[in-house]
Amino acid sequence: MDLEVYDRLADKETLVIYMTKSGQGRITLSGGILTQDRNSRILRDSYDYRPIHKRQVQVGERLMCSAVVPDQTLQTRRTIPTDWVVSEVESYEPSGDIPGFREIVIAYCEKKPLSLDEFKELIYDNNARVSVDSFGGDDKAYQDFLDDKKFKY
């Protein structure tokens, strides 16, 4: 007989805080009225809503950021590596009766700069691109698509 276990936190997200490791120094935040010129060890925070078994921050994971690259017809979102790599991970579960999160994960990061070649290798665009594979390998159909003025991008 299978017993179903009630999980009162099943619908709650995980808060992930990426911080500089002690001794790695502080960063200066720019931005809004609350963060302008403030020094902090917090690099980023995020909320993870994925299924519980997929919510894992891995040691060795490099923090990435994204930027919009101006384009004439498409808005390209590019993912860019940072110098920060996760070196330790701690998890904390709530002890209160009405928790705001399923858990809080603190990922401590160390600065590990990349060479120019490593940096270039890790950059990628998040937009879908049309290729000959989009046409099942049919070169003629792909060329017709590229030549069609209404599909120019």
N, C-alpha and C positions, 0 to 999 in steps of 0.2 A: 504494500500500500504506500503510495507516494503522498507525503505530507506537503502541503503548500505553506510556505513561510511568508508571513506578512512583513513587508518591507515598507515602513512608514516614510522612508526617504526615496522611494523608487522614482518619484517624479521630480526630485531635486537635482539641480546641476552641481558640478564640481567647480570650485573657484581655484584657478591656477595662478599663482603669483611667481613671476620670474624675477629673481633678485641677484645683484652682484654678490659674490661670495665675500665673506669677511676678508679684508685686506686688498680687495680689488678696487677699492675707492668708490666714489659716488659719481653720478652723472647729473648734469644740469638739465632740467626740463624746460622746454619752451612751450608756449601755447597759451591757453586761456588764463583767466584771472586767478584761478586757484593754483595753477602750476607754474606761472611765469617766474623764471629764474630760481626755482626751488631746486635744491640738491637732494638727491634720493638714491637709495640702493635699489629701488624697484625699477626694473627695466620695462616690464609689461605685465598686465593682468589679463586674464581671459576666462570665459565661462565655457565649460565643456558639457554639452547636452547629449553627447553620444551615449550609446548603451554602455552600461557600467564596465563590462569586460573589455571595451575599447578605450577606456579613459586611462591612458598611461603616458606619463612623461618619461622619456628614456634618457639615461645618462649618455652623453655623447651627442645628443640632439642639438643641432645648431639653430638658434633663433633666426627666423626669417621675417622680413617685412615686405609689404607690397606698395607699389606706387603705380599711378596711372600715367601711361606714356601717351602724349598727344599724338593723334593720328588723324588723317583727313576724314576717314569714313568709319573706322572702327575705334572703339575705346579699348585700348590694350591695357590689361592689368599685368604688371610684371612682378614676379617674386624675386626678392634680392636677399642674399645672405648677409648676416651681420657678423661682427667679430665675437659674439657671445655664444658659448657652448655650455650646456647643462653638465655640471660635474657632480651634483648630489641632489637627492630628492627626498623630501619628508612629507608625510601625510598626517593630517589631523582630522579626527572625526568629532562632530559636535557632541557636546554633553548636555545641552539644554533641551527643554521639552519642545520648543518650537524653533528648530534650526532653520537658518536661511539657506544652508547648503548641505549637500550630502556629505561632502568632505572639502577640506582646504588642502591644496598641495602647494608646497613651496619648493621651487626648483632653483637651486643656487647655481649661478653661472660664473664662469671664468672667461676672461678675454683671451681669445686665440685667433689672432689675425690670420687672414688667408693671403696667399700669394695672388698676384693678378690673374694667373692662369686658373688657379683653384676658384677664385671669385667668379670669373667668366663661366666656368664649367657649371656652377651651381645656379646661375640665373636662368629663369624660365618664364615664359608667358603663359597666362592662364586661359587665353582665348583659344577657341577651336579654330583650326586652320584647315582649309580645303587642300587636299593633295590628290595625287593620282589614285591613292588607296581609297579615297572617298568614292571613286567611280569603279571600284572593284578591279583596279589595275588597267582600266580601259583608257589608254593614252589619248585616243581621238576624242572621247567624251570629255576628258579633262581639258584638252586644248580648246574644244568648243566652248566649254564653260569659261575659260580664261579670256577667250575672244569676245564673248557676249558682253556688250556694253552695260547692260542693266545689272550685271553681277560684279562689276569692277569694285575693288576695295583696295 
